[in-house]
Amino acid sequence: MKTYRVAICLEEGQVVKVKADSPEQAEEKAYKIAEEFGGTDYPKKHQADCVHRDYFVQDAEEVNDGHTK
């Protein structure tokens, strides 16, 4: 049986909570998280190698995390 390297292309959305002083700062932090952790992990046996990823952040909204301001 032959081995083939096949591209899997997908669009993925995640929502994260970050502590920030403004919506703009929250989006900056989300970009940094996406750059470091974004994407999907595949089992090592498939020797996945990310060759392309598009992402953006949007809709930073304040949430109540159970603490008072």
C-alpha positions as CSV (number, residue, x, y, z in Angstrom):
1,M,0.0,0.0,0.0
2,K,1.3,3.5,-0.9
3,T,1.5,6.4,1.5
4,Y,0.0,9.8,0.4
5,R,0.4,13.2,1.9
6,V,-3.0,14.9,1.7
7,A,-4.0,18.5,2.5
8,I,-7.0,18.9,4.8
9,C,-8.4,22.4,4.5
10,L,-10.8,23.7,7.1
11,E,-12.2,26.8,8.7
12,E,-12.4,26.6,12.4
13,G,-13.8,29.0,15.0
14,Q,-12.9,29.2,18.7
15,V,-14.0,31.6,21.4
16,V,-11.5,32.4,24.2
17,K,-11.7,34.5,27.3
18,V,-8.9,37.0,27.9
19,K,-8.4,39.7,30.5
20,A,-7.9,43.1,28.9
21,D,-8.4,46.8,29.4
22,S,-10.4,47.3,26.2
23,P,-11.9,45.4,23.3
24,E,-9.0,46.3,21.1
25,Q,-6.5,44.9,23.6
26,A,-8.7,41.8,24.0
27,E,-8.5,41.3,20.2
28,E,-4.7,41.8,20.2
29,K,-4.4,39.1,22.9
30,A,-6.6,36.8,20.9
31,Y,-4.4,37.2,17.8
32,K,-1.4,36.2,19.9
33,I,-3.2,33.2,21.2
34,A,-4.2,32.2,17.6
35,E,-0.6,32.6,16.4
36,E,0.7,30.4,19.1
37,F,-2.0,27.8,19.6
38,G,-4.4,28.1,16.6
39,G,-5.2,25.1,14.4
40,T,-6.1,21.5,14.9
41,D,-3.8,18.8,16.2
42,Y,-3.6,15.5,14.4
43,P,-2.1,12.2,15.7
44,K,1.7,12.1,15.3
45,K,1.4,9.0,13.1
46,H,0.0,11.2,10.3
47,Q,3.1,13.6,10.4
48,A,0.8,16.6,9.9
49,D,2.6,19.8,8.8
50,C,0.7,23.0,8.7
51,V,1.2,24.6,5.3
52,H,-1.4,27.3,5.4
53,R,-3.8,28.9,8.0
54,D,-6.0,31.9,7.7
55,Y,-7.5,33.4,10.8
56,F,-8.9,36.6,12.2
57,V,-10.5,37.8,15.5
58,Q,-13.7,39.7,16.0
59,D,-16.5,40.4,18.4
60,A,-14.6,41.1,21.6
61,E,-17.3,41.4,24.3
62,E,-17.0,41.7,28.0
63,V,-18.2,38.8,30.0
64,N,-18.9,38.3,33.7
65,D,-16.5,35.6,34.9
66,G,-18.1,35.5,38.4
67,H,-16.0,38.3,39.9
68,T,-17.2,41.7,40.7
69,K,-15.5,44.7,39.0
